[in-house]
Amino acid sequence: MNQLKQIPLFFTFDRHYVVPAAVAFYSLLRHASALYFYKLYVLHTSISPRQQQKLTRLVERFPNADLTFIDVSRFDTQSEILQGKSHFSKEIYYKLLAADLFPQYDRILCSDVDVVFTGDIAPSYFLFPDDDFYYAGVGQILESGRMQTYEGRFNEAEKQRLRQEIMAGYLLFNLKAMRADGMQQRLTDFYRQNYHRLPLPEQDCLILCCWPQVRHLPLEYVVCNNYYRIRPSQLRFYAENASLPADRDACLQLYQQALEHPVQLHYVGPYKPWNSFRVSRQRLWFATLEETGYTIEYVKALPVYVAQRLKRYSLKRFLRKVYHKLTRRTHGK
């Protein structure tokens, strides 16, 4: 049995996200420290045995990691919250079940799969060893006007909590504290009762239920790909994020350091490297895809990606662009 200290991390996705998951897993483990053993888990309801086997073989390339799949179909009991919303899938709900699903751990990391890792996640797992908190993540960094979407749906006290929101693409859960305070039941009850008014379902639910027992991870643990298209002179930092320095120059320095050395690059919004073109930092995703050995699976999955995202886009044109992109990579052009 491996004697390295374990770092547990779970993901939630469906069968349509297997290729992005391969990119996420491979990039994560390629940058993993040899000092730790990385326990990866997938919470799912629809990933086939063949898909599981192939992902397991991918993870087995790395001697200090393994992968376990957990079928959570028994939790699919309320259809109105399990149909997905906007570009969010129903699987985001399963993030709220971590305290019961992982009784063997006092804390666990959680990540989305529309990401590429470019650094080691291990340091984040050990942060806040003595703090009283339920979860930690990267706070909102830039002004976005998102609070306008909450007008008319929430009272002033709720909106004040929502202003402290943490991005849900990468989280550290303090499972011990959540179990001690019965937080999972509170989260799942709130989610079911308020799903209809939550624009960012699990993210909104977490901050509304857990604030102020929330901590901030360093900025580099969630660097959104669209940040790279914003000129420094146009940056408007989010004033409600208490983890950011009040001084603009100091804030800009932290921000630029995160962009130069991200741990997780997150492809936010509905435009993903695998379903759109001209996505910022798309080349990195395709370069990692090539290393995973999942290029054929990606090509096979293209019609589904197109159907999901590009309803008004020419399928023939899209496939032609993908073919030329992959051909250029194969010939080193």
Protein Blocks (a to p, Z undefined) as FASTA:
>chain_A
ZZbdcddddddddfklmmmmmmmmmmmmmmpcfkbccddddddfkbcfklmmmmmmmmmm
pmkbccddddfklmmmbfklmnogajbcfklmmmmmmmmmmmmbcbdcdddfkbcdfbdf
klmmmgoklbccfbdcdddfbdghlmmmmgokacfklmmmmmmpccfkbccddfklmmmn
ommmmmmmmmmmmmmmmmblmlmmmmmmmpccbcdddfklpccfklmmpcfklpccdfkl
mkbcfblklmmmmmmmmmmmcfbdcdehjbdfklcghiahklmmmmmmmmnopmmmmmmm
mmmmmmmmmmmbcfklmmmmmmmmmmmmmnoZZ
